[in-house]
């Protein structure tokens, strides 16, 4: 009988365990996602500051404001369900909640969204606050609703050749009750 070789007597290495979740930084956001990619959460936020100063004469006092202080959590669940929850911590007089919705996104040609989110009416309203040219939107934007509870079907056909959005909203603004 031959003596066992060194390779045979060495205990077998355990197979590498795959990570359950991965955390890191991607597209300017912190993220947490499952290893298989079915679950994903992005954490982000931003703040906008505003100073109002006056030269001379009868005027309000100079003030420094935190105009917006938003924190958002968004991602996907089970690959086809997108979600977003966003709060504005600078709006102490109004409502904290800005967005809270679920989007069913199985195919690009038909997506269904329901919850509380931006009503896609004006170009200025569709653009997020962090990408606005000025701290405030124009006065014309007050003619259209901002965010509202509702339901929307949307889609992109032909890789952007045709895009549509159809929805029903209560039209009362931020978490406004529908009393009619």
Secondary structure, 3 states (H helix, E strand, C coil): CCCCCHHHHCCCCCCCCCCCEEEEEECCEEEEEECCCCCEEEEEEEEEEEEECCCCCCCCCCEEEEEEEEEEEEEEECCCEEEEEEEECCCCCCCCEEEEEEEEEEECCEEEEEEEEECCCCHHHHCCHHHCCCCCCCHHHHHCCCEEEEEEEEEEECCCCEEEEEEEECCCCCCCCCCC
